[in-house]
């Protein structure tokens, strides 16, 4: 089964979604399952994982409701206040909601030190107790602290979103690659090949620009810890679904049938415990 391990849904709110600037105005509208279903079908994708785009309990409930109503949404990565004193009781209320697979905090909007706050680390460790995954959303300069966070949570399953958003447009790679290597040394960390086109020039990116970053990801994580994600609908500011998927399809043309099956589905199935 082919899986898109990273996409979003939302009812557009100009205040809440102020991060969608003028350059991204093409996604200043609602994006819901009825919009994605035909796109997945056209691109031979069997299912997807819906990831939070808003930091609220309501967001988690919203995504779970959509998943319960649409069988192609195989899992949900929600949001929860990991620093909360009553985190256990909050997580317990989700027991039995089997489509909830994990959680994410928008760490890219926080200081690098935020993720090392004892309360936050304690919260991530608590996820392991309940069997939930954690998506790491950061910028390159936050990679060293992400490695320190992972080091404190040896049993937790982590996945790095968007390769930590490397500076593809500027062509910078050395520091990002070095820090990515350090994080990838922890075998409980996987990585999503997602969000690349929006880190390049929206209008003029090329496949050739992506190659060094893809090579680094494959070298550090290997095909058994990488998974395809479209980052739809955010990707639409820089290209359609087919072109985004096409980048990884072209790069993996030399891979074995088994490796491609893992990257485009099996790894996401295993990591998130999809069914």
HELIX and SHEET records of a PDB file:
HELIX    1   1 UNK A   22  UNK A   27  5                                   6    
HELIX    2   2 UNK A   33  UNK A   42  1                                  10    
HELIX    3   3 UNK A   57  UNK A   69  1                                  13    
HELIX    4   4 UNK A   87  UNK A   92  1                                   6    
HELIX    5   5 UNK A  107  UNK A  109  5                                   3    
HELIX    6   6 UNK A  114  UNK A  116  5                                   3    
HELIX    7   7 UNK A  118  UNK A  130  1                                  13    
HELIX    8   8 UNK A  140  UNK A  142  5                                   3    
HELIX    9   9 UNK A  143  UNK A  151  1                                   9    
HELIX   10  10 UNK A  161  UNK A  164  5                                   4    
HELIX   11  11 UNK A  174  UNK A  184  1                                  11    
HELIX   12  12 UNK A  197  UNK A  199  5                                   3    
HELIX   13  13 UNK A  207  UNK A  221  1                                  15    
HELIX   14  14 UNK A  234  UNK A  237  5                                   4    
HELIX   15  15 UNK A  241  UNK A  251  1                                  11    
HELIX   16  16 UNK A  252  UNK A  254  5                                   3    
HELIX   17  17 UNK A  257  UNK A  261  1                                   5    
HELIX   18  18 UNK A  262  UNK A  266  3                                   5    
HELIX   19  19 UNK A  267  UNK A  272  1                                   6    
SHEET    1   A 8 UNK A   3  UNK A   7  0                                        
SHEET    2   A 8 UNK A  47  UNK A  51  1                                        
SHEET    3   A 8 UNK A  73  UNK A  78  1                                        
SHEET    4   A 8 UNK A 100  UNK A 105  1                                        
SHEET    5   A 8 UNK A 133  UNK A 136  1                                        
SHEET    6   A 8 UNK A 158  UNK A 160  1                                        
SHEET    7   A 8 UNK A 189  UNK A 193  1                                        
SHEET    8   A 8 UNK A 226  UNK A 228  1                                        
END                                                                             
